[in-house]
Amino acid sequence: MSIRTLDDLLAEGVSGRRVLVRADLNVPLDKQSGAITDHNSASAPQGGTPDGVRIADDGRIRAVLPTLGALVEAGAKVVVCSHLGRPKGAPDPQFSLGPVAGRLGELLGAPVHFATDTVGDSARSTVAGLADGQVALLENLRFNAGETSKDEAERGAFADQLAAFGDAYVDDAFGAVHRKHASVYDVPARLPHVAGRLVLREVEVLSKLTGDPERPYVVVLGGSKVSDKLAVIEALLPTVDRLLIGGGMCFTFLKAQGLEVGTSLLEKDMVETCRNLLERADGKILLPVDVVVADAFAPDAAHDTVRVDGIPSHRLGLDIGPETVAGFAAALSQAKTIFWNGPMGVFEMAAFAAGTRGVAEAITKADAFSVVGGGDSAAAVRALGLDESSFGHISTGGGASLEYLEGKTLPGIAALEN
């Protein structure tokens, strides 16, 4: 790739210049508490956020700090923009980035000026009032229909308004580079543009997996649906040495083997596809041999462990079992390169978290370069209190990392190459 980087922009000098940074601050919010959960450092500043909103996981905010910090130190007027959630192209208070501005200011150690709209009067006055080395955060990009519009003229008009806030553009939102959105795809065409440190690191890491990974190369896939992972399975099968499959998606594979899966999550229209994948895999695919089944999808539901050929017709599987964890761990112990995307069970419920924890711990113990493919996997690492530094890299983009491994052209990356 021929992409200019943040260091190239800094070398040109940014003092006094407005730099528009597309970040991925799409963090999970919890309106039940005003406290911020910090899974990374016990000594990090804690505090409340507007309207008593709790940021359940600030990992994505932390991920953009190296880029923002470098720009602040160099004296730029930094204008940050991001989406949060899926509002319908109009302001929706439950998706406001206000709480994120508070947390970002705590982590930067200086106030972040928050614009209560994206390209309106508040945004214009907030950006105009920035001094060198100060940071502003615009309100949620998706409060504007032009951000996600498939109409190029509508998207372009919104991109024009955003681009007016910058003299240069930095994309540090890897979690959004697979979207052909105004702030990701159209704004770079209107401003001098570079890749931020996070985007650059993500591409460097994932390139190792698509290039010539050190072998054995073992991939762990979980999550709920085979259909969500079908394209990446198809892409990976010829290149991996082992493919370990857990999570809700494993039950469609088990059904393809003719097994009873009870009331477990099942994609009936994918059973034949899974059967074909198993036939073509030449033994590369490793499926669970035991699972944790429960009477209901509830944290306090009665549950126990059964062999996969003994799942009762009235029960549903919510985690892989200990024998499966041991088998997966044995395969991972031999690996030199590991990619993991998707939890092994409903890790949010303590009774069904052991599979995800066991596999994650096995990855950390392996003498391998390991990549956690963002999304729920990254959330699980933090929620289970695992040491993030034990993994080679934790991606901030679940969908983007999968599409990169599939070999797709990512609009945000293509825009930076142009």
LINDAPE-V538964 format. One record per pair of residues at least 6 apart in sequence whose C-alpha atoms are under 8 Angstrom apart, sorted by the first residue. I is the first residue (numbers start at 1). J is the second residue. Records with the same first field share a line. If there is no record, write none. Layout:
# LINDAPE-V538964
I->J ; J
This chain:
# LINDAPE-V538964
1->417
2->417
3->194 ; 195 ; 416 ; 417
4->193 ; 194 ; 195 ; 416 ; 417
5->194 ; 195 ; 196 ; 197 ; 200
6->67 ; 170 ; 194 ; 195 ; 196 ; 197
8->194
9->194
10->71 ; 74
13->74
14->71 ; 74 ; 75 ; 76
15->74 ; 75 ; 76 ; 77 ; 132 ; 133
16->75 ; 76 ; 77 ; 131 ; 132 ; 133
17->75 ; 76 ; 77 ; 132 ; 166 ; 167 ; 168
18->76 ; 77 ; 78 ; 79 ; 165 ; 166 ; 167 ; 168
19->76 ; 77 ; 78 ; 79 ; 165 ; 166 ; 167 ; 168 ; 169 ; 170
20->78 ; 79 ; 80 ; 81 ; 163 ; 165 ; 166 ; 167 ; 168 ; 169 ; 170
21->78 ; 79 ; 80 ; 81 ; 169 ; 170 ; 171 ; 172
22->80 ; 81 ; 82 ; 169 ; 170 ; 171 ; 172 ; 173 ; 183 ; 184
23->64 ; 80 ; 81 ; 82 ; 171 ; 172 ; 173
24->60 ; 61 ; 64 ; 82 ; 83 ; 172 ; 173 ; 174 ; 175 ; 176
25->60 ; 61 ; 82 ; 83 ; 84 ; 100
26->60 ; 82 ; 83 ; 84 ; 85
27->55 ; 56 ; 57 ; 58 ; 59 ; 60 ; 61 ; 84
28->55 ; 56 ; 57
29->53 ; 54 ; 55 ; 56 ; 57
30->53 ; 54 ; 55 ; 56
31->51 ; 52 ; 53 ; 54
32->52 ; 53 ; 54
33->52 ; 53 ; 54
34->47 ; 48 ; 49 ; 50 ; 51 ; 52 ; 53 ; 54
35->46 ; 47 ; 48 ; 49 ; 52 ; 53 ; 54 ; 55
36->46 ; 47 ; 48 ; 49 ; 54 ; 55 ; 56
37->46 ; 54 ; 55 ; 56 ; 57 ; 58
38->44 ; 46 ; 56 ; 57 ; 58
39->57 ; 58 ; 382 ; 383 ; 385
40->382
44->107
45->106 ; 107
46->106
47->103
48->54
49->98 ; 99 ; 100 ; 102 ; 103
50->98 ; 99 ; 102
53->99
54->99
55->99 ; 100
57->379 ; 382
60->396
61->100 ; 104
62->107
63->198 ; 396
64->172 ; 197 ; 198
65->107 ; 108
66->197 ; 198
67->172 ; 196 ; 197 ; 198
68->78
69->108
71->77 ; 78 ; 133
72->78 ; 132 ; 133 ; 134 ; 135
73->133
74->133
75->132 ; 133 ; 134
76->132 ; 133 ; 134
77->130 ; 131 ; 132 ; 133 ; 134 ; 135
78->133 ; 134 ; 135 ; 136
79->127 ; 135 ; 136 ; 137 ; 138 ; 165 ; 166
80->135 ; 136 ; 137 ; 138
81->137 ; 138 ; 139 ; 140 ; 141
82->138 ; 139 ; 140 ; 141
83->140 ; 141 ; 142
84->95 ; 96 ; 97 ; 140 ; 141 ; 142
85->95
86->95 ; 142
87->95 ; 142 ; 143
88->142 ; 143 ; 145
89->142 ; 143 ; 144 ; 145 ; 146 ; 147 ; 148
90->142 ; 143 ; 144 ; 145
91->143 ; 144
92->143
95->140
96->139 ; 140
97->138 ; 139 ; 140
98->114 ; 116 ; 139
101->112 ; 113 ; 114 ; 137
102->111 ; 112
104->112
105->111 ; 112
111->135
112->134 ; 135 ; 136 ; 137
113->126 ; 135 ; 136 ; 137
114->126 ; 136 ; 137 ; 138 ; 139
115->122 ; 123 ; 126 ; 136 ; 137 ; 138 ; 139
116->122 ; 123 ; 138 ; 139
117->123 ; 138 ; 139 ; 140
118->138 ; 139 ; 140 ; 141 ; 143 ; 144
119->138 ; 161 ; 162
123->138
124->165
126->136
127->136 ; 165
130->136
141->147 ; 183
142->148
144->158
146->154 ; 155 ; 156 ; 157 ; 158 ; 159 ; 182
147->155 ; 158 ; 159 ; 181 ; 182 ; 183
148->155 ; 180 ; 181 ; 182
149->155 ; 181
155->181 ; 182 ; 186
156->182 ; 186
158->182
159->182 ; 183 ; 186 ; 187
160->187 ; 190
162->183 ; 187
163->187 ; 190 ; 191
166->191
167->191 ; 192
168->191 ; 192 ; 193
169->187 ; 188 ; 191 ; 192 ; 193 ; 194
170->193 ; 194 ; 195 ; 196
171->184 ; 193 ; 194 ; 195 ; 196 ; 199
172->195 ; 196 ; 197 ; 198 ; 199
173->198 ; 199
174->198 ; 199 ; 202 ; 396 ; 397 ; 400
175->396 ; 397 ; 398 ; 399 ; 400
176->184 ; 397 ; 400 ; 412
177->184 ; 400 ; 410 ; 411 ; 412 ; 413
178->399 ; 400 ; 403 ; 409 ; 410 ; 411 ; 412
179->185 ; 410 ; 411 ; 412
180->411 ; 412
184->411 ; 412 ; 415
185->411 ; 412 ; 415
186->415
188->415 ; 416
189->415 ; 418
193->416
194->416
195->416
202->395
205->371 ; 393
206->401 ; 404 ; 405
209->337 ; 405
210->405
213->337
214->336 ; 337
215->241 ; 335 ; 336 ; 337
216->240 ; 241 ; 242 ; 334 ; 335 ; 336 ; 337
217->240 ; 241 ; 242 ; 335 ; 336 ; 337 ; 338
218->240 ; 241 ; 242 ; 243 ; 244 ; 331 ; 332 ; 335 ; 336 ; 337 ; 338 ; 339
219->240 ; 242 ; 243 ; 244 ; 338 ; 339 ; 340
220->243 ; 244 ; 245 ; 246 ; 338 ; 339 ; 340 ; 341 ; 342
221->243 ; 244 ; 245 ; 246 ; 247 ; 340 ; 341 ; 342 ; 343
222->245 ; 246 ; 247 ; 248 ; 249 ; 250 ; 341 ; 342 ; 343 ; 344 ; 345
223->246 ; 247 ; 248 ; 249 ; 341 ; 342 ; 343 ; 344 ; 345 ; 376
224->247 ; 248 ; 249 ; 265
225->248 ; 249 ; 267
226->249 ; 250 ; 252 ; 267 ; 270
227->270
231->406
232->402 ; 403 ; 405 ; 406
235->405 ; 406 ; 407
236->405 ; 406
237->243 ; 281 ; 284
240->284
241->284
242->284 ; 285 ; 286 ; 331
243->284 ; 285 ; 286
244->285 ; 286 ; 287 ; 328
245->285 ; 286 ; 287 ; 288
246->287 ; 288 ; 319 ; 320 ; 343 ; 344 ; 345
247->318 ; 319 ; 320 ; 342 ; 343 ; 344 ; 345 ; 346
248->264 ; 265 ; 266 ; 317 ; 318 ; 319 ; 344 ; 345
249->265 ; 266
250->287 ; 288
251->261 ; 264 ; 265 ; 266
252->265 ; 266 ; 267 ; 268 ; 270 ; 271 ; 274
253->271 ; 274 ; 275 ; 287
254->260 ; 261 ; 287 ; 308
255->261 ; 271
256->271 ; 272 ; 274 ; 275
257->275
259->308 ; 309
260->309 ; 310 ; 311 ; 312 ; 313
261->308 ; 311 ; 312 ; 313 ; 316 ; 317
262->311 ; 312 ; 313 ; 314 ; 315 ; 316 ; 317
263->313 ; 314 ; 315 ; 316 ; 317
264->315 ; 316 ; 317 ; 318
265->316 ; 317
278->285
286->328
287->324
288->308 ; 320 ; 321 ; 324
289->307 ; 308 ; 321 ; 323 ; 324
290->305 ; 306 ; 307 ; 308 ; 320 ; 321 ; 322 ; 323 ; 324
291->305 ; 306 ; 307 ; 308 ; 317 ; 318 ; 319 ; 320 ; 321 ; 322 ; 324
292->303 ; 304 ; 305 ; 306 ; 317 ; 318 ; 319 ; 320 ; 321 ; 352
293->303 ; 304 ; 305 ; 306 ; 311 ; 315 ; 316 ; 317 ; 318 ; 319
294->301 ; 302 ; 303 ; 304 ; 315 ; 316 ; 317 ; 318
295->301 ; 302 ; 303 ; 314 ; 315 ; 316
296->302 ; 315 ; 316
297->316 ; 318
298->349
299->349 ; 350 ; 351
300->351
305->321
306->321
311->317
318->345 ; 346 ; 352
319->344 ; 345 ; 346 ; 352 ; 353 ; 354 ; 355 ; 356
320->344 ; 345 ; 355
321->355
322->355
325->355 ; 358 ; 359
328->359
329->358 ; 359 ; 362 ; 363
332->338 ; 362 ; 363 ; 366
333->362 ; 363 ; 365 ; 366 ; 367
334->366 ; 367
335->366 ; 367 ; 368
336->366 ; 367 ; 368 ; 369
337->368 ; 369 ; 370
338->363 ; 368 ; 369 ; 370 ; 371
339->370 ; 371 ; 372 ; 373
340->370 ; 371 ; 372 ; 373 ; 377
341->372 ; 373 ; 374 ; 375 ; 376 ; 377 ; 398
342->373 ; 375 ; 376 ; 377
343->356 ; 376 ; 377 ; 380
344->353 ; 355 ; 356 ; 359
345->352 ; 353 ; 355 ; 356
346->352 ; 353
347->353 ; 354 ; 355 ; 356 ; 380
348->380 ; 383
356->380
357->384
360->381
361->386
363->370 ; 391
364->370 ; 390 ; 391
369->391 ; 392
370->391 ; 392 ; 393
371->391 ; 392 ; 393 ; 394 ; 395
372->378 ; 391 ; 393 ; 394 ; 395
373->394 ; 395 ; 396 ; 397 ; 398 ; 401 ; 402
374->394 ; 395 ; 396 ; 397 ; 398 ; 399 ; 401
375->396 ; 397 ; 398 ; 399
376->398
378->394 ; 395 ; 396
381->387 ; 388
382->388
388->394
395->401
400->410
403->410
404->410
